[in-house]
Amino acid sequence: MCGIVAAAASSNIVSVLIEGLKKLEYRGYDSAGLAVIGSQQIERVRSVGRVAELEKGAAGTQSSTGIAHTRWATHGAPCERNAHPHVSGHIAVVHNGIIENHEALRTELSAQGYIFTSDTDTESIAHLIESVQKTEPDLFKAVQQATRRLIGAYAIAVIDQRHPGKVIVAREGSPLLLGVGEAGHYAASDASALLQVTRNMVYLENGDIAELGANTLRIADAAGQAVERPVHVSELSAAAVELGEYQHYMQKEIFEQPQALGNTLEMIGGSKSSQPGIFGADAASILADVDSILILACGTSSHAGLTARYWLEAIAGVPCNVEIASEYRYRVSVPNPRQLIVVISQSGETADTLAALQHAKAKGQAKTLAICNVPESAIVRESALRFITRAGPEIGVASTKAFTTQLAALFLLTLVVAKVKGRLSEADEASYQEQLRHLPVAVNKVLALEPAIKAWAQRFANKSDALFLGRGRHYPIALEGALKLKEISYIHAEAYPAGELKHGPLALVDANMPVITVAPNDELLEKLKSNLQEVRARGGELYVFADGDSEIEGSEGVNIIKLPEHYGQLSPILHVIPLQLLSYHAALVKGTDVDKPRNLAKSVTVE
Ligand code: HGA
């Protein structure tokens, strides 16, 4: 999604803006632009495509004050005319979010004589601020007044040629944080863009407006009162967002999974592993009274939720439902104050998941838990309980290590709920803990299967469709495998519970349809084998991921890779890894942009 970088400093900031945008590239974008206070007038450079293009166009531009943007189009095609910043008179604006009343504003401002040169909702913000300035020349106050008229979500940064040395930023719904550096003040959509200049970050609240100068910073809250927001020292390591020896972030992140899981499980160690306190100080009392669980999430995170449903009902004996956040937030549902709402999001800024959380709370559901990879994110701040996965920054758009660490967190939740409810025997607890501790080693062994998986990928990368099958707690893993393949290789893929095959999808099976099957050695394997026969009987080519101790052998049309260990309840965490590698290698064969697949964005901060 869109990325914002802004700076007001004592020396030239153009390279800071460009470097910042490069760090935000992972969010996904289609065009980029920047505007700076020039010697005579605002100087603006925009380009379609990569930030590297913008960098060329901005060569020679110098200023100590400026704003920059990577755009992921929501209103108006991705083209230079629609790229941000948008200019009105002396001012320039960049924006992340959606202004829902932009049509009404466009009509009103056009009637005042403003000429719109883009199709974006954002341009109405620029003209609105300019129009307010006719009666309110103070830029800070003008932005304050203008934002009160905006309906929707926004993070904006504004400069005005008549107020050199100042950047005004504001946020409502969309992410924006400030950096307090030695030589200036900065703003960005996430901390990775600002690590080049400072580790001191200030997180803005919804409704906040801030004025950044080289040596000054002031913030007003939604009510217009001056406020101090605490400075956090970011623990993000600059190296964590570098590619290092890898060709792609997705590849790096797949191979970081043993470490990410180790880090996520590190704080648990020993007998404390099933203690409620790992979810927050109030977890014991909140969980004791819980009678059911509702998991709300989008995309890959929803697949983590679907897997956890099998664990929560089988191990903890608590009824669990999983719902797509964008569905839940708009449907009439029956609130249950004793239900635990679990929201899952890598970034913690996913617009639909955040809105679903707020919707649940507004309906009186106060028992909320966030599972998230970003400690300071909105979803974490707004939940009663929290578990921070320690996957480290995930840059590839297709989620990998965030997913497996979410699964680890959800398994811990299962153990804690089971224990609070008196449904976890000491022996089971000890055995699950042992499996968790061993998980990084087990994942490493699965990663070692890469050469065989790569060979498979070469064979079916030229197919246009693929079917994924799984059963039980591995059905969501089949869903995740299909999603990964779609996202980065653009091969159409669908996942079904294997038992559903004969209820429809079998009609699609022929020699051109690879059928990828997640087939661990669990209680459903024999049933699954029958489903595989149904595929073979129709000439379908099977690619089966089994376990080392399974009695299942390869034959004509049946390709088998065996995972070294059979991992019981935690097996979904291992079985998703070959599917990640399969999509990655299929995408490499197809030559797609693995880390930034077309049309997609990383932090989905718009609805
Ligand atoms: N609505 C604006 C900004 C889009 C955005 O925030 N994407 O993440 C536009 O379409 O330009």
Boltz pocket constraint, residues with backbone or C-beta under 6 A from the ligand:
constraints:
  - pocket:
      binder: B
      contacts: [[A, 1], [A, 2], [A, 3], [A, 71], [A, 72], [A, 73], [A, 74], [A, 75], [A, 76], [A, 82], [A, 95], [A, 96], [A, 97], [A, 98], [A, 99], [A, 120], [A, 121], [A, 122], [A, 605], [A, 606]]
      max_distance: 6.0
